[in-house]
């Protein structure tokens, strides 16, 4: 085994031996050498909130495009810490390593589509899909724009705790045309049916492609085998989710053929409810570093030849971590599509409506009453294309506007994150370097004299360079801080 790789002592020996059986010696040396390199910092711009030219104008980091395949994707090329910048808190970008951006770019949903991300937490790829299904955004008015969009993203994760993290990340993204659920794949299929134009299955896997990002890794042949079994099971729900003529993207972050080519070959070969020929692999656009899948790694299968359409991202050939991606299209069947049942909202009661209206008028927000939905004293704005979620466990449906408390309406942090300062009449916007902004993010109250005009008491949107960050409340000559406690930074 080559020893020049400084990190290969931390790579599991069984993994290195297995890669030695898969790759020729010179390729293996280059592959292992890639583990010496530092992982790349990638950043994907939130086009729901800002256009690319405008972001590039204000970005305080050195950026290099990841490639023509994703115009919103960049590598951070200096030592800045974009995760600490207020633009990150305002959801202007997601820190995502470049290979993980390829899934959204290849699935390529377009404005107005119904899209499912079946294993979505913590939400990197879901934020990407949310941006893609929206029409281009006029600067700084994400909520106003979302009102007219027909697209719907259903983002699901089987683990409830992870699904809440997913909801937080989609909220920071300002994504309002979303249904976030937490259920097993077969339950999602049973509840929603084959109604999706595009489905992403970013499968739980042995994670070999991410070893460079971790100090310690757990790996064994048994883990690979268990993951492969689970992945085959998850894929069985695909025919119950993808509409005829729709597309499915299966992705992993592992090199193991058992979890990649062999899973796809088994799926293409037919299963319980589908036959060989019902699904075909699609040849994606090929860009620098997009290697082909390996038919010889699933040679036993009658579908093996198709596997060359898959994409393999190798860390020694692509500026990112290891990934495998396979796009499949379901055969079209005239008149076979299902139309989802529309969702019946529970509108606010008269007293609730009065409280909401009082708040909405005070801040200058005007939202369509027929899209308002109340659940557990909380008010939500539903996506225009809301579908009936059946008995699925809902984490969030649409945009959380706020909560009814005795005699008043309390706006949600999610609402602030979906607003531009120009969308409300009571906003205060500071530049990223303004000490008042740092004080706000640290949780401090501010003297009312810091506000641009006298104004009346009530809720104020606090923004960074026009992008909503959180709420404050003007009362008794002070600006009381309502930035969520768990997000507050150490005082400066
Ligand atoms: N797509 C995510 C992103 O871009 O941030 C990453 C998804 S991660 C690779 C795989 C996800 O699958 C995990 O969040 C995990 O909770 C979920 N998962 C685990 N077991 C599962 C199962 N049996 N069925 C479906 N999803 C599962």
Boltz pocket constraint, residues with backbone or C-beta under 6 A from the ligand:
constraints:
  - pocket:
      binder: B
      contacts: [[A, 100], [A, 118], [A, 119], [A, 120], [A, 121], [A, 122], [A, 123], [A, 124], [A, 125], [A, 126], [A, 157], [A, 158], [A, 159], [A, 162], [A, 183], [A, 184], [A, 185], [A, 202], [A, 203], [A, 204], [A, 205], [A, 230], [A, 234]]
      max_distance: 6.0
